[in-house]
Amino acid sequence: MKKVAILQSNYIPWKGYFDIISQVDEFIFYDDVQYTNRDWRNRNKIKTPDGLLWLSVPVGQSKNRLICEVKIEDKDWQKKHWQNISQFYKKAPFFDEYKSFFEPFYLNERHSNLSDMNIGLIKKICSEILNIKTNFKDSREFSLQGKKENRILELLSKTGATHYLSGAAAKDYICEQHFIDKNIKLEWMDYSGYPEYKQLFGKFEHAVSILDLIFNVGGNSAFYVYGWRKRLS
């Protein structure tokens, strides 16, 4: 059995993104597809006393490019993002402990490609904070020819997948019978049931960046991403 998930890279994703990574044997970054504006590729949310705040990486408005081709031209956004993160999480219980993990990413490194930046940070969070051992691949390694569902099936075939764990949004264009025909079991990711933890700033919010979880619960972050499922089994 080999379970695979395929997703586009996101900027400082929410815990559900890391949860789906934790549940598969191989996770494939799917960034050689069309970039979409006002999506999760270049932005995410953090909590503040005045509500949720979008942190957006400036990448321009061009629609004629793949995710892996998106360049980051602005040189000042990294400092601005870190100032916001520091301002609103400095009183979180584990901010000081994990400051040294994130601060260099924002202040010491220069990021010029959105996909490379996202993938690098996601992998680092998985290995160094969440103890996720999943194998990572990049769809660009496979020289794919098809489109939409056929492209996914081609990719799964080339990776030797027997099971495919997909996000619910793909239900709009995926036909389960096509996966059955390829002897691939299609499973849908369930993002419900996450336990709450003690957050700053009022009403609990699940749909925020993984930064919120890490700064608030520290070394227990993995439990709130995927460890809680073991309690139910």
ZAFIVO-37011 format. One record per residue (C-alpha): x, y, z; residue in three letters. Coordinates in pm, whole numbers, plus 32768, in hexadecimal, padded with zeros to 4 digits. Example, Ala and Ser with C-alpha at 12.3 -4.5 7.8 and 13.67 -1.06 7.14 Angstrom:
2
+------+------+------+-----+
|   c1 |   c2 |   c3 | res |
+------+------+------+-----+
| 84CE | 7E3E | 830C | ALA |
| 8557 | 7F96 | 82CA | SER |
+------+------+------+-----+
***
This chain:
233
+------+------+------+-----+
|   c1 |   c2 |   c3 | res |
+------+------+------+-----+
| 8000 | 8000 | 8000 | MET |
| 8077 | 815D | 7FAC | LYS |
| 7F9E | 8288 | 8005 | LYS |
| 7FE4 | 83D0 | 7F50 | VAL |
| 7F63 | 8535 | 7F6E | ALA |
| 7F95 | 8647 | 7E6C | ILE |
| 7F71 | 87B8 | 7EC4 | LEU |
| 7FEE | 890A | 7E56 | GLN |
| 80E0 | 89B0 | 7F44 | SER |
| 8053 | 8AB8 | 8031 | ASN |
| 80EE | 8BD2 | 80F9 | TYR |
| 8109 | 8B7B | 826E | ILE |
| 7FDD | 8A8B | 824B | PRO |
| 7ED9 | 8A36 | 8351 | TRP |
| 7EF0 | 88F7 | 8421 | LYS |
| 7E0D | 8833 | 8334 | GLY |
| 7F13 | 884D | 8222 | TYR |
| 8014 | 87A6 | 8303 | PHE |
| 7F10 | 86A7 | 8373 | ASP |
| 7EDD | 8626 | 8212 | ILE |
| 8057 | 860D | 81EA | ILE |
| 806B | 853D | 8328 | SER |
| 7F68 | 8443 | 82AB | GLN |
| 8016 | 83D7 | 816A | VAL |
| 8152 | 831D | 8109 | ASP |
| 81AB | 8418 | 7FFC | GLU |
| 8144 | 8582 | 7FD2 | PHE |
| 816C | 8629 | 7E7F | ILE |
| 8186 | 87A1 | 7E58 | PHE |
| 80B5 | 87F8 | 7D27 | TYR |
| 813E | 8948 | 7CBF | ASP |
| 8161 | 8920 | 7B44 | ASP |
| 7FF7 | 898E | 7B19 | VAL |
| 7F4C | 8ADD | 7AEA | GLN |
| 7F83 | 8BDF | 7BFD | TYR |
| 7E41 | 8C75 | 7C84 | THR |
| 7E2E | 8DCE | 7D22 | ASN |
| 7D90 | 8E08 | 7E77 | ARG |
| 7DCF | 8CA1 | 7EE1 | ASP |
| 7E9E | 8BED | 7FEB | TRP |
| 7FD7 | 8BD8 | 7F16 | ARG |
| 805B | 8D2A | 7F89 | ASN |
| 7F94 | 8D83 | 80C0 | ARG |
| 7F09 | 8D0B | 820B | ASN |
| 7E69 | 8D8F | 8348 | LYS |
| 7EDB | 8DD2 | 84AB | ILE |
| 7E15 | 8E44 | 85DA | LYS |
| 7E22 | 8FA5 | 8667 | THR |
| 7D5D | 9066 | 8770 | PRO |
| 7C93 | 90FD | 8652 | ASP |
| 7C44 | 8FB5 | 85A3 | GLY |
| 7CF0 | 8EEF | 8493 | LEU |
| 7E0A | 8F8E | 83CD | LEU |
| 7E74 | 8F1F | 8272 | TRP |
| 7FEA | 8F02 | 8238 | LEU |
| 8019 | 8F11 | 80BF | SER |
| 815C | 8EDE | 7FFF | VAL |
| 8166 | 8FE1 | 7EE4 | PRO |
| 817E | 8F27 | 7D98 | VAL |
| 80C9 | 9009 | 7C9F | GLY |
| 7F82 | 8FCD | 7BEA | GLN |
| 7FED | 8F11 | 7AB0 | SER |
| 7F0A | 8DE8 | 7A60 | LYS |
| 7FE6 | 8D52 | 7951 | ASN |
| 80D6 | 8C82 | 7A24 | ARG |
| 80FB | 8B3C | 7ADD | LEU |
| 8121 | 8B37 | 7C57 | ILE |
| 828C | 8AC8 | 7C34 | CYS |
| 82D1 | 8BF8 | 7B57 | GLU |
| 8252 | 8CFE | 7C4D | VAL |
| 8366 | 8DF1 | 7CAD | LYS |
| 8374 | 8EC7 | 7DE7 | ILE |
| 83F9 | 901D | 7D85 | GLU |
| 83B6 | 90E8 | 7EC0 | ASP |
| 84D7 | 90E6 | 7FB9 | LYS |
| 8423 | 917C | 80E5 | ASP |
| 8302 | 9089 | 811E | TRP |
| 83CD | 8F92 | 81F0 | GLN |
| 8424 | 9097 | 82F7 | LYS |
| 82BA | 9115 | 82FC | LYS |
| 822E | 8FB7 | 832B | HIS |
| 831D | 8F6A | 8446 | TRP |
| 82C6 | 90B4 | 84EF | GLN |
| 8155 | 9053 | 84E6 | ASN |
| 8197 | 8EF2 | 855E | ILE |
| 8274 | 8F6C | 8679 | SER |
| 8183 | 907D | 86DF | GLN |
| 8056 | 8F98 | 8701 | PHE |
| 80FE | 8E59 | 8782 | TYR |
| 820C | 8EE1 | 8867 | LYS |
| 8130 | 8E91 | 8995 | LYS |
| 80DF | 8D31 | 891E | ALA |
| 816C | 8C26 | 8A0B | PRO |
| 8266 | 8B94 | 8912 | PHE |
| 82BF | 8CC0 | 883B | PHE |
| 8416 | 8CEB | 88D7 | ASP |
| 8463 | 8B78 | 88AD | GLU |
| 840F | 8B73 | 8738 | TYR |
| 847E | 8CD2 | 86DE | LYS |
| 85D5 | 8C4E | 867C | SER |
| 8531 | 8B59 | 858A | PHE |
| 8464 | 8C5A | 84C8 | PHE |
| 8523 | 8DA0 | 84EC | GLU |
| 8643 | 8D3D | 8402 | PRO |
| 8546 | 8CDB | 82F6 | PHE |
| 84C1 | 8E3F | 82F9 | TYR |
| 85F2 | 8F0F | 834C | LEU |
| 8727 | 8E4E | 82D8 | ASN |
| 86B6 | 8D9D | 819A | GLU |
| 8658 | 8E39 | 804B | ARG |
| 8533 | 8D91 | 7F9D | HIS |
| 84FF | 8DCF | 7E2A | SER |
| 8424 | 8CA8 | 7DBC | ASN |
| 82D4 | 8C6C | 7E67 | LEU |
| 82C6 | 8AF4 | 7E30 | SER |
| 8429 | 8AB3 | 7EA5 | ASP |
| 83EF | 8B87 | 7FDA | MET |
| 82A8 | 8ADC | 8039 | ASN |
| 832B | 897D | 8000 | ILE |
| 8469 | 89BB | 80C5 | GLY |
| 83B4 | 8A3F | 81F8 | LEU |
| 82A6 | 8931 | 81EF | ILE |
| 83AC | 881E | 81E7 | LYS |
| 8470 | 88BE | 8302 | LYS |
| 833D | 88E0 | 83E2 | ILE |
| 82E3 | 8774 | 839C | CYS |
| 8438 | 86EA | 83F3 | SER |
| 84A8 | 87D0 | 850B | GLU |
| 8365 | 8824 | 85C4 | ILE |
| 8250 | 872E | 856B | LEU |
| 8321 | 85EF | 854B | ASN |
| 827A | 8591 | 8401 | ILE |
| 8341 | 8489 | 8343 | LYS |
| 8280 | 8492 | 81FA | THR |
| 834B | 847F | 80B8 | ASN |
| 8336 | 85B7 | 7FDB | PHE |
| 8333 | 85CF | 7E61 | LYS |
| 8303 | 86E6 | 7D62 | ASP |
| 8214 | 86B8 | 7C3D | SER |
| 8318 | 8757 | 7B58 | ARG |
| 83E6 | 8619 | 7B7E | GLU |
| 82E8 | 854D | 7AB4 | PHE |
| 82C5 | 8600 | 7961 | SER |
| 814A | 85F4 | 7967 | LEU |
| 807E | 861A | 7827 | GLN |
| 7F0E | 860B | 788A | GLY |
| 7E21 | 870F | 7919 | LYS |
| 7D54 | 8723 | 7A5A | LYS |
| 7CDC | 85CA | 7AC6 | GLU |
| 7DA3 | 8513 | 79B9 | ASN |
| 7EDD | 85C3 | 7A2D | ARG |
| 7E9E | 8553 | 7B93 | ILE |
| 7E66 | 83ED | 7B21 | LEU |
| 7FA5 | 83F7 | 7A54 | GLU |
| 8066 | 8478 | 7B7F | LEU |
| 7FD7 | 8371 | 7C68 | LEU |
| 802A | 8260 | 7B6F | SER |
| 8192 | 82D5 | 7B4F | LYS |
| 81BC | 82D9 | 7CCA | THR |
| 812C | 817D | 7CF7 | GLY |
| 800F | 81F7 | 7DD3 | ALA |
| 7F04 | 8101 | 7E44 | THR |
| 7E41 | 8203 | 7F10 | HIS |
| 7E03 | 8375 | 7ECA | TYR |
| 7DA4 | 8462 | 7FE5 | LEU |
| 7D01 | 8597 | 7F50 | SER |
| 7C79 | 86DC | 7FD6 | GLY |
| 7B01 | 8709 | 7FBB | ALA |
| 7B1D | 8826 | 7EBE | ALA |
| 7B82 | 8728 | 7DB3 | ALA |
| 7A26 | 868D | 7DBE | LYS |
| 79C3 | 8792 | 7CBA | ASP |
| 7A94 | 86EC | 7BA9 | TYR |
| 7AF4 | 858E | 7C1E | ILE |
| 7A36 | 8457 | 7BB1 | CYS |
| 7A69 | 833B | 7CA8 | GLU |
| 7A31 | 8231 | 7B9D | GLN |
| 7B66 | 82A6 | 7AE1 | HIS |
| 7C37 | 825A | 7C16 | PHE |
| 7B91 | 8107 | 7C42 | ILE |
| 7BEA | 80B9 | 7AD9 | ASP |
| 7D57 | 8100 | 7B2D | LYS |
| 7D4A | 8029 | 7C6B | ASN |
| 7D7E | 815D | 7D44 | ILE |
| 7CA4 | 8186 | 7E7A | LYS |
| 7C24 | 82EB | 7E96 | LEU |
| 7C02 | 8376 | 7FF8 | GLU |
| 7B89 | 84CE | 8063 | TRP |
| 7C3A | 8597 | 816E | MET |
| 7B63 | 85E9 | 829E | ASP |
| 7BCB | 8731 | 8341 | TYR |
| 7AC9 | 8722 | 8458 | SER |
| 7AFE | 86D0 | 85C5 | GLY |
| 7C3C | 8790 | 8612 | TYR |
| 7C58 | 87D4 | 8789 | PRO |
| 7C6B | 893D | 87F5 | GLU |
| 7D94 | 89C8 | 88B2 | TYR |
| 7DC9 | 8B07 | 8978 | LYS |
| 7DE6 | 8C25 | 8880 | GLN |
| 7E23 | 8D96 | 88AE | LEU |
| 7D1E | 8E9B | 8856 | PHE |
| 7BC1 | 8E1C | 8893 | GLY |
| 7AEE | 8D22 | 87D3 | LYS |
| 7BA2 | 8BEA | 875D | PHE |
| 7BFC | 8BD9 | 85EC | GLU |
| 7C68 | 8A97 | 853E | HIS |
| 7CB4 | 8B30 | 83E8 | ALA |
| 7DF3 | 8BEA | 843B | VAL |
| 7F62 | 8BAE | 83EA | SER |
| 801F | 8A93 | 8494 | ILE |
| 80E8 | 8BAA | 853B | LEU |
| 7FC3 | 8BE4 | 8627 | ASP |
| 7FC9 | 8A7B | 869B | LEU |
| 8143 | 8A68 | 86C3 | ILE |
| 8162 | 8BAA | 878A | PHE |
| 803F | 8B49 | 886D | ASN |
| 8083 | 89DA | 88B8 | VAL |
| 81F0 | 89A9 | 8856 | GLY |
| 826A | 8843 | 886C | GLY |
| 8105 | 87C1 | 887C | ASN |
| 80B4 | 8844 | 8720 | SER |
| 80BF | 86EC | 867E | ALA |
| 7FA4 | 8675 | 8760 | PHE |
| 7EBC | 8789 | 86E3 | TYR |
| 7F18 | 8743 | 8578 | VAL |
| 7EFE | 85C8 | 856A | TYR |
| 7F48 | 8527 | 86BD | GLY |
| 7DE4 | 8557 | 873B | TRP |
| 7D67 | 845C | 8639 | ARG |
| 7E16 | 8342 | 86F4 | LYS |
| 7D3F | 8394 | 8821 | ARG |
| 7C0A | 8345 | 8751 | LEU |
| 7C87 | 81FC | 86C1 | SER |
+------+------+------+-----+
***
